[in-house]
Amino acid sequence: MPDLTLDQAMVALKTENQALADQLRQARCDLHRLGVADQNRVLVYAACTGAVGVLVGVAIGMSLVAPRPVARPK
């Protein structure tokens, strides 16, 4: 990668920032078009659903493993 001057780096950062802002704006527009007005609520629901999925997976995994006998000291 060639060495950039400060001005070139600032122009590149501004361009990248604008592209990311446009992507965020488009994502918000898509969510609003789909009827999701409160993105925070959607994020909370997604996090809760993921946590429940992990707990169910752990419970199923633990139920499939046969318990081992505990060795008692003599």
Summary of the structure (lengths in Angstrom):
residues: 74
radius of gyration: 24.9
end to end distance: 67.9
largest distance: 76.1
contacts: 114
relative contact order: 0.05
helix: 73%
strand: 0%
